[in-house]
Amino acid sequence: MARSFDGGNRRLTCAWGVLIAAAWLVGSGCSSNDSASMAESSNGDGSIYNPSYGSGGALSNGVGSGATYSTTTSTGVTAPPAEVEVKVDFEAPQSSQNYVYATNPTRDSVAVISAASLAIEVVETGDEPRYLRTIPFKDAALLIDVASSDIAYIETANAKSSITYFQKLPSANAIKVAPDGKHAVAYYDVDAIKASTFETLQDVTVMTFGAAGPVATKMTTGFKARDVTFAGDASGSPAAYVVTEDGISVLDFAAIDASKKAGIAQPTQVFTALEPKGADISVTPDGKYALGRVDGTSKLRLVDLATGKPATLDLASLFPPPTPPVTAVGGANGVAGSNGAAGAAGAAGGLSATGGSATVAPVATAEITDLDVAPNGKFALAVARDKSTLLRLPIPEAFSDPSVITKLPVSGVVVGSAALSPNGNWAVLYTTAVTSERRIVIVDLVGDASPRILDLTKIIKGVAFSASGNQAYVAHKRPDTISNSSTLTTEQIIDQAYGYSLVDLPKAFRKLQITPADTAFSVTVPNSPYVFLTLSDTNNTVQRLDMDSLQVDSLELGSKPISLGVVPSAQRAFVSQEYAEGRLTFIDWNTLETTTVTGYELNSKIRE
């Protein structure tokens, strides 16, 4: 039920994941891949970064920042660690078409704030409300009451909210909402487990939002859910795909709604129980195929989800083996020699004899460190880091005819990850594993411009894009060891500073922005050039990035920001702050004028 005042700034599990989307398209038919975003909200988010150098040189000239790819050990050459997909999780208010929903887990309530009038209604919930998500095209939200083990649905109309509870449902710590707003899936994300607060890792709840009101249906899926994705888009989302350790469990919404009974979503295997578990598993948007890879191998697996038929492709076959052939020499004193087993090198020597020798045929290898499916599902993009090569694989044709695969070698630069702009026009190649490699490669996916290299001078943590897709944000990290010496050079000071880079992709121009603290949360404003971000630690700063001009404006708030969001209908960003009585600041994203609501934890409202 609703009461007059006691809402709270809640914290919801949102992620800005700087997603590493491998993407390279040659010729016509290229389309966008998964874009990176800094803070996930119901309206979409993103990020951008800042270095101020001119355009990069041609790809063939990109030798030289001293990047070292591999190291030599007693057993040969080894690759650097796996590429890192940056993901920052936090609980933040969510916005619907007209309202901001802010949970307060300690007070068991949700504050519903009108972005237009700043009127606040506080809705009592179950115990410890968390993981709230708003529903597209509605003024409504879904959340999990963790301590009371129920799901609550809040709908707001004419400034009044109603709440519906669903009890005796499976444990959950994550909610994903379909793009069309007609369904949602609550599940237990195994990668976000913080305590053993679950009974099983194979049950999910499917929520249906129909004319008769919300309906909950329990479903059994594969073991250890790691993600949920959806088929379709805002015009229609007919199914969800639960990525599990066992494979892909398909949730057919029409069948579930028709049966209105609990059921089993039998997983389709991508990797068998005898194979390593997949590091990346993706589903094409049309739901026809699942595509997976395993860290440390060159093999990809494509599974037809309708028939369960698998196909395997070894990308190492696309690269020539090393030359010349290796000569294996037998060892002395009964020990097999190096570069080959005793059998390959001839007999091992006796106590005072040396074994024979043999020529060992070299084996082609490829280290696939990134794999993503394009949004249209017609191709996948893979990065072979040890070959510094980006590959485009038509789906499903590449698995029956590897000759259709297109390769883009990148000489002189280590690349292990790729991010594709949301407009599908640009790919940014980089690595997070080799800290001495600070360069990115900008690839024009639709024009005929040569790939260009920019040296960003700082360690790269991740890449995201503006709403238009024509600018990139590059998040940086500082070195592990920081010196306080008074004799540091300018380059050393820059290297040790916090900061990010903004990159104009068509111009291949970068701007480095130094900050007093690391970035914390960010949100991209839909259909505008703006991105808002906050800084970590005790900093009270909010920055607005104008991605068209690469200009940065800073605002100082009264207390530390703890989350960000946007309300497009009001053209406002909002910042929830660390404040005992509750504090929320609305920012006009065009003029930067602010209005702050304080004290809604004390059953009153004060505007500053």
C-alpha positions in Angstrom: 0.0 0.0 0.0 1.1 3.6 -0.4 1.8 6.0 2.4 2.6 9.6 2.5 6.3 9.6 2.9 9.2 7.4 3.6 10.8 6.4 0.3 14.4 6.1 -0.2 17.3 6.2 -2.6 17.5 2.6 -3.4 20.3 0.8 -5.1 19.5 -1.5 -7.9 21.9 -3.9 -9.6 22.7 -2.1 -12.8 25.8 -2.8 -14.8 27.8 -0.6 -17.0 29.7 -3.3 -18.8 32.2 -2.1 -21.2 31.4 -4.9 -23.5 34.1 -6.2 -25.7 32.3 -6.7 -29.0 34.5 -8.1 -31.7 33.4 -6.6 -35.0 34.8 -6.3 -38.5 32.8 -6.1 -41.6 34.1 -6.1 -45.2 32.0 -4.9 -48.1 28.3 -4.4 -48.0 25.8 -5.9 -45.6 27.8 -4.9 -42.5 25.7 -4.1 -39.5 26.1 -3.2 -35.9 27.3 -5.4 -33.1 26.8 -5.2 -29.3 27.7 -1.7 -28.2 29.4 -1.0 -24.9 27.6 0.9 -22.2 28.8 2.4 -18.9 25.7 2.4 -16.8 22.7 0.2 -17.6 19.3 1.9 -17.2 15.9 1.2 -18.6 16.6 3.9 -21.2 20.1 2.7 -22.2 23.5 4.1 -21.2 27.0 4.5 -22.4 30.4 6.0 -21.9 33.1 7.9 -23.7 36.8 8.7 -23.2 39.3 11.6 -23.7 42.8 12.0 -25.4 43.9 15.1 -27.3 46.1 14.0 -30.1 45.7 14.3 -33.9 44.6 11.6 -36.4 46.4 8.3 -36.3 48.6 6.9 -39.0 48.0 4.2 -41.5 47.7 0.7 -40.1 51.0 -0.5 -41.7 52.8 2.3 -39.9 51.6 1.4 -36.4 54.8 0.0 -34.9 56.1 1.2 -31.8 54.9 2.0 -28.3 57.0 -0.8 -26.9 54.1 -3.2 -26.5 55.2 -6.8 -25.7 52.8 -9.5 -26.6 54.3 -12.7 -25.2 56.9 -14.0 -22.7 59.2 -16.9 -23.0 59.2 -19.7 -20.4 61.0 -23.0 -20.0 58.2 -24.7 -22.0 58.1 -22.1 -24.8 56.1 -19.0 -25.7 53.1 -18.2 -23.6 50.4 -15.6 -24.2 49.4 -12.9 -21.8 46.3 -13.2 -19.6 42.7 -13.3 -21.0 41.1 -10.1 -22.1 39.0 -8.5 -19.4 35.4 -7.5 -19.9 34.9 -4.6 -17.5 31.7 -4.7 -15.6 30.8 -2.3 -12.8 27.7 -3.4 -10.8 25.7 -1.0 -8.7 22.1 -0.5 -7.5 20.6 2.7 -9.0 17.2 4.3 -9.4 15.4 3.4 -12.6 13.2 5.7 -14.7 10.1 4.9 -16.5 8.3 7.2 -19.0 7.5 9.8 -16.4 8.8 8.6 -13.0 11.9 7.7 -11.2 11.7 4.6 -9.0 14.2 4.5 -6.1 14.3 1.6 -3.7 15.4 1.8 -0.1 16.3 -1.8 1.1 16.7 -0.7 4.7 13.3 0.9 5.0 11.4 -1.6 2.8 10.1 1.0 0.5 10.2 2.5 -3.0 10.1 6.3 -3.6 8.2 7.1 -6.8 9.3 10.6 -8.0 7.6 12.6 -10.8 10.3 14.0 -13.1 8.0 16.8 -14.1 6.6 18.0 -10.8 9.1 16.4 -8.4 6.1 15.1 -6.4 7.1 12.1 -4.3 5.0 9.1 -3.3 6.5 6.4 -1.1 5.3 2.8 -1.6 5.8 0.2 1.1 7.2 -3.1 -0.2 8.2 -6.4 1.2 11.4 -6.9 3.1 14.6 -5.6 1.5 13.5 -4.5 -2.0 16.3 -4.8 -4.5 17.1 -5.4 -8.2 14.4 -3.1 -9.5 13.8 -2.7 -13.2 11.3 -0.5 -15.0 9.1 -1.8 -17.8 9.4 -0.2 -21.3 6.4 1.8 -22.5 4.8 1.8 -19.0 5.1 3.7 -15.7 5.8 0.5 -13.9 8.6 -1.4 -12.2 9.4 -4.9 -11.1 11.6 -5.7 -8.1 12.7 -8.6 -5.8 12.1 -8.4 -2.1 15.1 -10.4 -1.0 14.4 -11.0 2.6 10.7 -11.9 2.1 11.4 -14.0 -1.0 8.8 -12.4 -3.3 8.6 -10.4 -6.4 6.7 -7.0 -6.4 5.1 -5.2 -9.4 4.5 -1.5 -9.0 2.4 0.4 -11.5 1.8 4.2 -11.4 -1.1 6.1 -12.9 -2.2 9.7 -12.1 0.5 10.0 -9.5 -0.8 7.0 -7.5 0.9 3.6 -7.4 -0.5 0.1 -6.8 1.6 -2.9 -5.8 1.1 -6.6 -6.5 3.0 -9.4 -4.8 4.0 -12.8 -6.2 5.1 -15.2 -3.5 6.6 -18.7 -3.3 8.8 -18.1 -6.3 12.3 -19.3 -7.0 15.2 -17.3 -5.5 16.5 -14.6 -7.7 19.1 -11.8 -7.8 18.6 -10.4 -11.3 15.8 -9.2 -13.5 15.9 -8.9 -17.3 13.0 -7.2 -19.1 12.1 -7.9 -22.8 12.5 -4.9 -25.2 8.8 -4.9 -25.9 7.9 -4.6 -22.2 5.5 -7.6 -22.3 7.7 -10.1 -20.4 10.5 -10.2 -17.9 12.6 -13.0 -16.4 13.8 -13.1 -12.8 16.7 -15.5 -12.2 19.7 -16.3 -10.0 22.8 -15.0 -11.8 25.5 -17.3 -10.7 28.2 -14.7 -11.5 26.6 -12.3 -9.0 26.3 -14.7 -6.0 27.4 -13.1 -2.8 26.0 -15.6 -0.3 24.2 -19.0 -0.3 20.8 -17.5 -0.4 19.4 -19.8 -3.0 17.7 -23.2 -3.0 18.5 -24.1 -6.7 20.3 -22.6 -9.6 18.0 -23.9 -12.2 14.6 -22.1 -11.6 13.5 -18.9 -13.2 10.3 -16.8 -13.0 8.7 -15.6 -16.2 6.6 -12.5 -15.7 3.9 -11.7 -18.2 2.4 -8.1 -18.3 -1.0 -8.4 -20.0 -4.3 -6.5 -20.0 -5.5 -8.6 -17.1 -2.5 -7.8 -15.0 0.8 -9.4 -14.3 1.2 -13.2 -14.2 4.1 -15.2 -12.8 5.1 -18.6 -14.2 7.9 -20.8 -12.8 10.2 -22.6 -15.3 13.1 -25.0 -14.9 16.2 -24.3 -17.0 19.8 -25.6 -17.3 22.4 -25.4 -14.5 23.9 -22.0 -13.4 22.3 -19.3 -15.4 24.8 -16.6 -16.4 22.7 -14.3 -18.6 19.3 -13.8 -20.2 18.9 -12.3 -23.7 15.8 -11.8 -25.8 14.8 -12.4 -29.4 13.3 -9.4 -31.3 13.2 -5.8 -30.3 10.8 -3.1 -29.0 8.2 -4.1 -31.7 8.1 -7.7 -30.4 10.1 -10.1 -28.3 8.8 -13.6 -28.7 11.3 -15.5 -26.6 14.1 -15.3 -24.0 17.3 -17.3 -24.0 18.9 -18.4 -20.7 22.6 -18.9 -21.1 23.6 -21.7 -18.7 26.5 -24.0 -18.0 24.5 -26.7 -19.8 23.8 -24.7 -22.9 20.8 -22.5 -23.9 17.3 -22.9 -22.4 14.7 -21.3 -24.6 11.7 -19.6 -23.0 8.9 -19.5 -25.6 6.6 -16.8 -24.2 3.6 -17.7 -26.3 3.8 -21.4 -25.1 4.3 -20.3 -21.5 1.4 -17.8 -21.6 -0.9 -20.4 -23.2 -0.1 -23.2 -20.7 -0.1 -21.0 -17.6 1.7 -23.8 -15.8 5.3 -24.5 -14.6 7.4 -26.3 -17.1 10.9 -27.4 -18.2 13.0 -25.4 -20.7 15.3 -28.2 -21.8 18.7 -26.8 -22.5 20.3 -27.3 -25.9 24.0 -28.2 -25.4 26.6 -26.0 -26.9 29.5 -27.9 -25.3 29.3 -31.5 -24.1 30.1 -32.6 -20.6 33.5 -33.9 -21.8 34.5 -30.4 -23.2 35.6 -27.3 -21.3 32.8 -24.9 -20.4 32.3 -22.1 -22.8 33.8 -18.7 -22.0 31.4 -16.9 -24.5 28.0 -18.1 -25.6 25.8 -15.9 -27.7 22.4 -16.4 -29.4 21.6 -14.8 -32.7 18.7 -12.3 -32.4 16.4 -14.4 -34.5 16.9 -17.3 -32.0 18.1 -19.7 -34.7 21.7 -20.3 -33.6 23.9 -20.4 -30.5 27.6 -19.6 -30.9 30.3 -20.4 -28.3 34.0 -20.4 -27.7 36.3 -21.5 -24.9 39.3 -19.5 -23.6 42.7 -20.8 -24.8 41.4 -22.6 -27.9 40.8 -21.8 -31.5 37.6 -23.8 -31.9 34.1 -22.3 -32.2 30.9 -24.2 -31.9 27.6 -23.2 -33.7 24.4 -25.0 -32.7 21.1 -25.0 -34.6 18.7 -24.4 -31.7 15.8 -25.9 -33.7 17.5 -29.2 -34.3 20.3 -29.2 -31.7 22.8 -30.0 -34.5 26.3 -28.7 -33.7 29.0 -27.6 -36.1 32.6 -26.9 -35.2 35.1 -24.5 -36.8 38.8 -24.4 -36.0 40.0 -20.9 -36.8 43.6 -22.0 -36.6 43.1 -23.6 -40.0 42.9 -20.1 -41.5 46.5 -19.3 -40.5 49.7 -20.9 -41.9 51.7 -23.0 -39.6 55.0 -21.7 -38.3 58.1 -22.2 -40.4 60.6 -23.8 -40.6 59.7 -27.3 -39.3 60.9 -28.1 -35.8 63.7 -30.7 -35.3 63.2 -32.8 -32.2 66.4 -34.2 -30.7 66.5 -37.2 -28.4 68.0 -36.7 -24.9 70.8 -38.5 -23.2 70.8 -40.9 -20.3 67.4 -42.4 -21.1 65.5 -39.1 -21.3 63.5 -38.0 -24.3 64.8 -34.8 -25.9 63.3 -31.4 -26.2 60.9 -30.3 -28.9 59.3 -33.6 -29.1 58.4 -36.8 -27.2 60.8 -39.8 -27.4 58.7 -41.4 -30.1 58.8 -38.3 -32.3 62.5 -37.7 -31.8 63.5 -41.3 -32.2 64.5 -43.6 -29.4 65.6 -42.0 -26.1 69.3 -42.5 -25.4 70.6 -45.1 -23.0 72.6 -44.3 -19.9 75.5 -43.0 -22.0 73.9 -42.5 -25.3 72.0 -39.8 -27.1 68.6 -40.4 -28.6 67.7 -40.0 -32.3 66.2 -37.0 -34.0 63.1 -36.4 -36.1 61.4 -33.5 -37.9 58.1 -32.5 -36.3 55.5 -30.9 -38.6 54.5 -27.5 -37.2 50.9 -27.0 -36.1 48.9 -23.9 -36.9 47.5 -22.2 -33.9 45.2 -19.2 -33.1 44.3 -17.7 -29.8 40.7 -16.5 -30.0 40.2 -13.9 -27.3 36.9 -12.3 -28.3 33.7 -13.5 -30.1 30.4 -11.7 -30.6 27.3 -12.0 -32.7 26.2 -9.0 -34.7 22.7 -7.7 -33.9 21.2 -8.9 -37.2 22.6 -12.3 -36.5 24.2 -12.6 -40.0 27.8 -12.7 -38.9 30.0 -13.1 -35.9 33.3 -11.3 -35.2 36.3 -12.9 -33.6 39.7 -11.6 -32.6 42.8 -13.8 -32.8 45.1 -12.0 -30.4 48.3 -13.9 -31.1 47.8 -13.1 -34.8 46.6 -9.5 -34.3 43.8 -10.3 -36.7 40.1 -9.6 -36.8 37.8 -12.1 -38.5 34.3 -11.8 -39.9 32.4 -15.1 -40.0 29.1 -15.2 -41.9 26.5 -17.3 -40.0 26.0 -20.1 -40.6 28.0 -20.3 -43.9 31.4 -20.0 -42.2 30.9 -23.3 -40.5 30.5 -25.2 -43.8 32.7 -23.1 -46.0 35.6 -21.3 -44.2 36.6 -19.6 -47.4 33.8 -17.0 -46.8 35.6 -15.8 -43.7 37.3 -12.4 -44.1 40.5 -11.6 -42.2 41.8 -8.2 -41.3 45.5 -8.4 -40.1 46.6 -5.6 -37.8 50.4 -5.4 -38.1 52.4 -3.8 -35.3 49.6 -3.4 -32.7 48.4 -6.0 -30.2 44.6 -6.4 -30.4 42.6 -8.8 -28.3 39.2 -7.1 -28.1 37.0 -5.2 -30.4 34.0 -2.9 -29.7 31.5 -2.1 -32.4 29.6 1.2 -32.5 25.8 1.1 -32.1 25.3 2.6 -35.6 27.4 -0.2 -37.0 29.9 2.2 -38.7 33.0 1.8 -36.6 35.0 -0.8 -34.8 37.6 0.0 -32.2 40.3 -2.6 -31.6 42.3 -2.7 -28.4 43.7 -4.9 -25.6 43.2 -5.0 -21.9 45.7 -7.7 -21.2 49.0 -6.1 -22.5 49.4 -2.9 -20.4 52.3 -1.7 -22.5 49.9 -1.5 -25.5 48.1 1.8 -25.2 47.0 2.2 -28.8 43.6 1.6 -30.4 42.8 0.9 -34.0 39.8 2.6 -35.6 38.2 0.6 -38.4 35.7 2.1 -40.8 33.1 -0.6 -41.4 31.1 1.1 -44.1 33.5 3.3 -46.0 36.8 2.8 -47.7 39.0 4.7 -45.2 42.2 2.8 -44.1 42.3 1.6 -40.5 43.9 4.3 -38.3 45.9 4.0 -35.1 45.7 6.4 -32.1 48.2 6.2 -29.2 46.2 7.0 -26.0 49.3 7.0 -23.8 47.4 5.4 -20.9 46.4 1.8 -20.0 43.1 0.8 -21.6 40.4 -0.6 -19.4 37.4 -0.7 -21.8 35.6 1.1 -24.7 32.0 2.4 -25.0 30.2 4.7 -27.4 28.0 7.7 -27.6 24.3 7.5 -28.6 25.1 8.3 -32.2 27.9 5.8 -32.3 30.4 8.3 -33.9 32.3 8.9 -30.8 34.0 6.5 -28.4 34.7 6.6 -24.7 37.9 4.8 -23.5 38.2 4.1 -19.8 41.7 4.1 -18.5 43.4 2.6 -15.5 46.4 3.7 -13.5 49.6 1.5 -13.2 49.7 -0.9 -10.3 52.7 0.9 -8.8 52.4 4.7 -8.1 55.4 6.9 -7.4 55.2 10.1 -5.3 58.6 11.3 -6.5 59.0 15.0 -7.1 61.0 14.4 -10.2 58.3 12.7 -12.3 58.2 13.7 -16.0 55.0 15.0 -17.6 54.5 11.6 -19.2 54.8 9.8 -15.9 52.4 12.2 -14.2 49.8 11.6 -17.0 50.4 7.8 -16.8 49.7 7.8 -13.0 46.7 10.2 -13.2 43.0 9.1 -13.3 41.3 9.9 -16.6 39.4 8.8 -19.7 39.6 9.6 -23.4 37.0 10.8 -25.8 37.6 9.8 -29.4 35.9 11.3 -32.5 35.9 8.3 -34.8 35.4 9.8 -38.2 38.2 12.3 -37.5 40.4 9.9 -35.6 40.9 12.6 -33.1 41.3 12.0 -29.3 41.0 14.2 -26.2 42.5 13.1 -22.9 40.5 14.2 -19.8 42.3 14.0 -16.5 40.1 13.6 -13.4 40.8 13.8 -9.7 39.3 10.3 -9.1 38.4 7.3 -11.1 35.0 7.3 -12.9 32.2 5.5 -11.1 28.8 5.5 -12.9 27.7 6.9 -16.3 24.6 7.1 -18.4 24.1 8.0 -22.1 21.3 10.4 -23.0 19.2 8.8 -25.8 19.1 10.8 -29.0 21.5 13.4 -27.8 25.2 14.0 -27.8 25.4 14.0 -23.9 26.8 11.5 -21.5 26.7 12.1 -17.7 29.2 10.4 -15.3 30.2 10.6 -11.7 33.6 10.1 -10.0 34.5 7.6 -7.3 35.7 8.0 -3.7 34.4 11.0 -1.8 34.2 13.2 -4.9 30.9 15.1 -5.3 31.4 15.9 -9.0 29.1 15.1 -11.9 30.4 15.6 -15.4 28.5 16.2 -18.6 30.3 15.1 -21.8 29.3 16.7 -25.1 30.4 14.0 -27.5 30.0 16.2 -30.6 32.4 18.9 -29.3 34.3 16.6 -26.9 33.7 19.3 -24.2 33.4 18.4 -20.6 31.3 20.4 -18.0 31.5 19.7 -14.3 28.9 20.2 -11.6 29.5 20.1 -7.8 26.7 18.5 -5.8 26.0 18.7 -2.1 26.9 15.1 -1.3 28.5 12.1 -2.9 26.6 10.7 -6.0 25.8 7.0 -5.7 23.9 6.4 -9.0 22.7 8.1 -12.2 19.8 7.8 -14.6 17.8 9.8 -17.2 14.1 10.7 -17.8 13.8 11.4 -21.5 10.3 12.8 -21.3 11.5 15.5 -19.0 15.0 15.9 -20.7 16.6 15.5 -17.3 19.3 13.4 -15.8 19.0 12.5 -12.1 21.7 11.8 -9.5 20.9 9.9 -6.3 23.3 10.9 -3.5 24.6 9.5 -0.2 22.5 11.4 2.3 20.7 10.1 5.4 17.4 11.7 4.7 17.5 11.0 1.0 18.7 13.4 -1.8 18.0 13.4 -5.5 19.2 16.1 -7.9 17.6 16.5 -11.3 19.8 18.1 -14.0 18.4 19.7 -17.2 20.7 18.1 -19.7 20.6 21.0 -22.1 21.1 24.0 -19.6 22.7 22.1 -16.7 20.2 23.8 -14.3 19.6 21.7 -11.2 16.8 21.0 -8.9 17.3 19.0 -5.7 14.8 17.0 -3.7 15.9 16.4 -0.1 14.4 14.8 3.0 11.9 12.3 1.4 13.2 9.8 4.0 11.6 11.9 6.7 8.1 12.1 5.2 8.6 15.6 3.8 10.0 17.2 0.7 12.4 20.0 0.5 13.5 21.6 -2.8 16.9 23.2 -2.9 
